[in-house]
Amino acid sequence: MSIKSARIVSNGEGQIYHFETFDSMDERMHRGSKLWQILPCLGVALLCIPFGVMLGWPSPTYLELLSEESPLPISIVQSPMIAGFLMFGNIIATPFSGWSLYGSKYAILLSLIAMSIGWTLIWQATDIYYLLGGRLIIGLGNGYAVGHVKTYINEMSEGNLASILTRLVNIFMIIGVVLSYIIGIFTNFRSFPPIIVAVTIAIFSIIFFVPHTPSEYVFFKKLRQAKKMLRRLKPAANPEIELAILKGKVVEPHLSIIAVFRESSLRKNLFILILTTFIQQFSGAPATIVYCQFIFYYLYVPSPEICAITYSLIFLFCNILSTFYLNRFPKKTVLFISCFFSLLSLCATVCAIYLNLKEYWEFIPLVTMLAYITSHTSGLGAVPFTFSEYLFPKNARRSISQLQIMFFSIFAVIITKLFQVFYSAFEFYAIFALFASIAAFGCIFILIAIPTKPYQQ
């Protein structure tokens, strides 16, 4: 046994020697370094909550705004435009999410200020332009910040831990959706936004006190703080050597989308990524989240508010399951099973609406919808987000991830608009028939196109 240190301890009767071994010291230092990696990363990931709340905000709010007693009257035709402006902001800002003059932490704080302004505009809205502007600004803030959140996590943690913490970005966003459904029960259009403004300010305060990454300290020429942070993050490493590595680090150039498109194997994978994202979105999840409470209200399901919360909680649980557990299984298998059962549950929903089965049991539409969101989220809803790692080389992942977010947002806008168009022009079951047809196409596409093995350099 090797002795790290010894100290004299009084036990009231005399003095005894307390010896501390290298093993116990290493274990304590390891635990401390993990806390220094995890807690700040959890702090910056909280940024996704205000965006997630705005993502779910239409569900409890649209029924009030579409009613005759609306404090700010809108039409059903305007509702997808209001929903879409959030994603427009996300699309516009995403290409700039890797750029910052002062590092990731300050970029995240700037985005939170933008989100606070957006929520304040919603709070003080007197016409539809306030709603459009507020949602656009919140989308801009999120689109710009998410890339910086991932950069911060990757600089503060390493290996598998960094991968796990990065996945929390989507989880915190979905937690925001769940919160919006819950808060919506106890508030109205005017009292909802100030609560989220306060939440956003609280998150800003938390992130303000998280430490900079070692790379940021080097950029600011604060080498003493950089070494101090390196000791906390990597207690077993020599801080002088780690600092020298950071100072002399050559950043590997990122592969642009154009460069990806020029290479035939990557071009094929890019097509697979885009089409899988299309199937993910057009099989209906974004529209059912935006119009969740509206759907249950229209189908005369008892307590549509509680049904919407149940729907969102299952959405959250299945995302966690898919993100942290189902990724262990072959992606092609998980995607096919998810898409196939989504198809079955969508067909059941069409039958329930068309045949008016709620006359036999009023909760039948709820059961089929819950089966759908469980099937969709447990694979098709989460697995495509891992394709930037699964189908592309490491130096292309940043640009591919940005492109995927942009297509994800574009498809979400389109399918949300289609929901409104189908609702206005056809019977209510028609939109679910469209979702089912996309899911059927998805099953065929997954069997034919999705590779069984990850990309190899």
N, C-alpha and C positions, 0 to 999 in steps of 0.2 A: 504494500500500500504506500503510495506517495503522499507526503504531507504538503498541502498548499500553504497553510498558515496555522498558527497556534495562538490562543489567547487565554488569559486567566479569567475564570468566572467564579464569582462568589456565590455560594449556595446557602449562606447564613450561618454555617457551622465552620466553614473553612474555605479554602481556595482549591479549585480543581482546574486542571488544564482541559481546554476544549480544542481538539484538533479537527481541522477541516481538510478533507481530501480533495485531490484534483477532480475526482468524479463528481462529488457533490457541488463543487464550484462550477464545473462545466455545465451541469444540469441546470443550475440556477441561472447562469448566464444565457443558456439556450432559451429558457423560458422567457427571460427578460427581452431577448432580441426578438422573439416571436411576437411579444406584446407590442414592441416598438414598430414592428412591421404591420401588424393587424389593425391596431386601433386607429392610427392616422388614415389608413386606407378605408376603413369603415366610415370614418368621418367624411372624407371627400365623396364617397359613394352616396351619401345622403342627398347630394345635389339632385339626384334623379327623382326624388319624391315629389317636389312641386310640379315637375313635368308630368309625372304619372298621375297626380291628382287632376291636372288639366286634361289629360288623356281620358280620364273617366268622368270628368265634369259634365259632359252633355247628357249622360244617362239620367241622373237625378234632376237636371236643370231643364231639359228640353220640354218636358211635360208642362212645367210652369210657364215657360216662355211661349209655348204654342197654345196655351189656354186663353179664354176670353178675358180673364182677370190678369193677364200678363203685365208685369211692371215695364216690360220692354218687348212689345209684340214683334214676333218674327213668323214667317211662314214655313211650312214644311219644305218648300223649295229652297229656302235660304239656309236650312239647317246643315246640309252637307258642305256648303261653302264655309260656314263658320267652323265646322269640324276640320275642314281641309286646310285652313290657314295656319293651324298649328303645325301641320306637316310641311307646308310650304316653307315656313321658317326653318324647320329642321333640315330640309333639302338645301336651302340657300347657304346655311352656316356650316354644314358638314364638311365641305371641301377646305374650310379654313381651320378645322379643329386641331390640326397639328402645328399651327403657327401661333407664336406668342413672343412678345418682346421681353417679358419678365418672368417666364417660367409657368409651369402648370398651375401652381397654387393661385397665383394672382389672376390667371385666366379663368379659373373656376369661380373665384370671388366676383370677378366682373360679370360672369354669366348669371350669378345669383342676384346681382343688382338688376340686371335686365329682367329676370323673372319676377322680381318684386315690382318693377314698373309695370310689367304686363298684367299681373294680378290686380294692381291698383287701378289700371284702366278698366278692367272687368268690373271692379267694385263700383267705380264712379260712372259706369256706362249710362248714356242717355239715348244712344241709338246703336244700330248694328255696327257702325264703323268703329266704335270703341271695342266691341267684341272681336271684330276682325283684327284690329291693331294689337289688342292685348294678347290674343292667341298667337299672332305672328311673332311678337317679341319674345314670348315664352318659348316658342319653337326655335327662334334664333339662338336664345341663351342655351337651350339644351343641345342643339346641333353643334355649337361651338365648344361646349364644355365636355361632352362625353369622351372625345378623343384625349383631352387633357387628363380626365379622371383615369383613363386606362394607362396613360403615360406615367402619371404619378404612382399608380399601383406597381407598375413594372420597375420603376426606379427605387421604390421603397421595399420591395420584397423580391424573392427569387423563386425560380423553379415552379413546382407544383402549387406552392402557396400563392404565387402571383396569378397563376391560371385560375385557381379557385376564387380569389378575391375579385378578379376581373369579371367573372360570371355574375357576381353580386350586382353589377350595374343594372341588368335587366330585372333582377329580383326586387331591388329597391323601387324600380319604376312601377312594377306591378303592385307592390305594397301601396304606392301612391294611388293606384286605381281603386284598390279596396277601400282605402281611407275616404276617397271621394264618394263612394257609394254609402258608406256609413255616415259621414258628415252630412250628406244630402238629406238624410231622414230627419235630422234635427234642425236644419237651417232652410233658408230660402235663397232666392237669387241674390239678394242684397247682403245677407248675413254670412253667406258662404265665403266670399273672397277675403274679407279681413282676417279670418282665421288662418288662411293659407299665407297671407302676407306675413302674419306673425310667425308662422312655422318657417317660412323662408328666411326671415331675419334671424331666427334662432339657429338655423343651419349655417347661415353666414357667420354667426358668432362662433360656432363650433369650429368651422373650417379656418377661420381667421387665426385660431390658436394652434392648429396642427403645424408640425415642423415642415420646413422646406426639405426637399430631397437633397442628398449629397451633391448631385449634379447641379442643382440650383445654387447651392452655396458656393460651389466652384465658379459658376457663372458670375455670381455677385462678388467674387474674389474674397469671400469669407472662408479662408482655408482652415482656420481654427475650428469654426463651427462644423465645417465639412468633416474634419477628422473626428470630432466629437460624435457626430451622427453616425459615421462609419463604425466607430467602436460599439455604438448601441445596436446597430443592425447586424454587424459581423464581428462579434467579440473574439472569435478565434483567429481572425485575420489580422495582419499587420496594417494599421491605418495609414502608415506612410506609403506602403506599397500600393494599397487600394487608392489612395489619393493620387499617386503618380499615374496609375492606370486611368483614372477619371480625367486627369489633366491632359493625358496624351491619347485619349480615346479617339479613334477614327470612326466616325459614324458611317455605317454601311449604307450606301445609297439605296433609296427605296425604288422598287420597280414600278414604273408608272403604268396606268391602264393601257396606254398606247403600246408600251413594251410588252405587256401581257398579251395584248391582242395580236401582236406580230408573231408570237410563238404558237404553233398549231395545237400542241397539247394543252397549253394554258387557255387558248381561245375556246377550245371545246369545254374545258372546265368552267370558264366564265359563262358560257351559254347555259350549262347545267345549273350554276348558281342562280342566274337571273330567272330561269324558268321555274326552279324550285321555290324561289321567293314569290313568284307569281302565283303558284299553286297554294303556297302558304297563306297568302293574303286573300286571293279570290275564292278560296273555299270557305270564307265567311267570317273569320274571327274578328277582324277590326270592326266590321259593321255591327256584329252582335255585342261588342263591348260598348261602342258609342251609343247604340240604340237599345241597350239591354232592358232598362226599365220600361221603355216605350213598347218593346216587343211583348213583355209579359202583361202590360196594361192592355194592349190591343187584343191579346188572346184571352183576356178575362181570367187570368190566373189569379187566385186570391193573394192578397198582400204582395203586389209586384215589387215593392221596395225591398222586402225581406228576400224575395226570390232573386232579385238582382245581387244582393249581398252574398247569398249562397253561391250564385254563379261566379262571382268574382273571387270568392274564397277557394273554390275548386280550381279556378284559373291559376291562382297563386300556388296552391299546393302542387298541382300537376307540373307547373313550371319548375318548381324546386326539385320535384322528383326527376323530371326529364334532364334538368341541368346538371345535377350532382350524382344521379344514379344510372339512368338509362343510357348515358353516354358510354358506359362500359360495354354495351352490346353493339353488334354491327350496325352501323348507321342505316344501311340499306334496309335491313330487316325491321328496325324500329320505325323508319319512315313509312314502309309499306303497311305495317300493322296499324299504325296511327291513321294513315290515309284511308285504309279500307274500313276501319270502324267509324271513322268520320262520315264516310259515304253511307254506311248503314244507318247511322243515327240521323243524318240529314234526310234520308228517304223516309225514316220513321216520322220525322217532324212534318214532312210534306203530307204524309198520309193522315197524321193527327189533325192537321189544319183542314185539309181537303175533305176528309170524311167527318169532320166536326166531332172527333172522338171525345172532346172534353164534356160532351153530354153524358157520357158514361162515367167519366172520372175527371174532374176539373184540373187535376194536376198532371195529366198525360203530356201536354206540351212542355211543362217544366221538366219532366223526367227525360224526354227525348232531347231537350236542349242541354241538360246537364250531361247526358251521355255524349252529346256532340262535343262540348267544350273539354270534357275529360279525354276523349279520343284524340281530338285535334292537338291539344296542348301537350299531351304525353308523347311527343315526337315531332310532328309536323310543325308545331308552334315554336320549338326550341332548337331542334337539331340543325336546321339550315344556318343558324348563327355560328355554328362551329365549322362551316364549310371554308371559311377563309384560311383555317389551319389545315383542314382535311384535303383540300384540293389544290393548294397553292404553296409555293416556296415561301420561306420566312420573310424575305425582303420584299415580297409582294403583298403581304397580309394587311399592311396599313392602308394602301390604296384600295385594295379589294374590299376591306371592311367599310371604308367610306362609301364606295360605290354601292355596296349592298344596302347600307342605311338609306341612301338616296332612292334606290328602287323600292325598298320596303315602304318608304313614305309615299312615293308616287302611287304605288299600287293601293295603299291604304286610302288615299284620297279618292281614287277612281272607284273602288268598291263601295266606299261610303256613299258616293254620289249615286251609283247604280242602285243601292238599296232604296234611296229616296225615289228614284225614277220608277223602279218596279213597284214600290208601294203605291205610288200615285197612279200608275197606268194599268196595273194588273191585279189579280187576286193576290192575297198576302202570301200564299204558298209558293208563288212563282219565284221569288227571290231565293227561297231555300232550294228550289229545284235547280236554279242556276248554280248555287254553291255545290249541290250534289253532283252536277255534271262536271264541274271543275275537279272535284275530288275523284270522280271516276277516271278522268283523264290523268290525274296525278298518280293513281295506282299503276296505270299502264306505263307512264313515263318513268316512275321510280324503278320498275322492274327492268326496263330497257336501258336506261341511261345512267343511273347512279352507280359509280364504281364501288367494288367491294373492298378495295385497298386504298389507303391514303396516297397522296402524291409523294413521289420520291425524286429527289434532286438528280 
